[in-house]
Amino acid sequence: MSFRSTVESMSKIMDDMGITELDLERQFLFGVYRKHIHLSKQTATAVAMPALPVSENAKHTTSEPSNADASGYALKSPMVGVAYLSPEPGAKPFTKVGAQIKAGDTVILVEAMKTFNPIKSDKDGVVKEILVTDGQAVEFDQPLIIIE
């Protein structure tokens, strides 16, 4: 059984049993070689938060996914990590709602394993909606931006 199929089957077992963390350890040749694998899955937790006033400027730069018109192309995260909308704290964001972008433009950074990975648009268009906030944890294949 390949490593990938082993991880996939363990992931399915974790989902079925409601397990979020699992440590696997295997010893070979009298303990000379030791292989240790730690699998961890994040679970979504709903937390009730009081409504906070949002500035008019913040309403136009990011937005929550709307149930209204969800047409357009969804640019998805290629990895699990933390999304950042600007290259550094306090800097101008890569893009904003209504901005014209071209294929190859960096629109978000996703930090994974202390490496900042630029997420580039793979098509030309206008940013219709930004689905994540700065510093938000994102999952693999999670929609980040809607492009029209």
Sequence and secondary structure as in RCSB ss.txt:
>XXXX:A:sequence
MSFRSTVESMSKIMDDMGITELDLERQFLFGVYRKHIHLSKQTATAVAMPALPVSENAKHTTSEPSNADASGYAL
KSPMVGVAYLSPEPGAKPFTKVGAQIKAGDTVILVEAMKTFNPIKSDKDGVVKEILVTDGQAVEFDQPLIIIE
>XXXX:A:secstr
  HHHHHHHHHHHHHHHT  EEEEEEEETTTTEEEEEEEE               HHHHHH     SS   SEEE
E SSSEEEESSSSTTS  S  TT EE TT EEEEEEETTEEEEEE SS EEEEEE S TTEEE TT EEEEE 
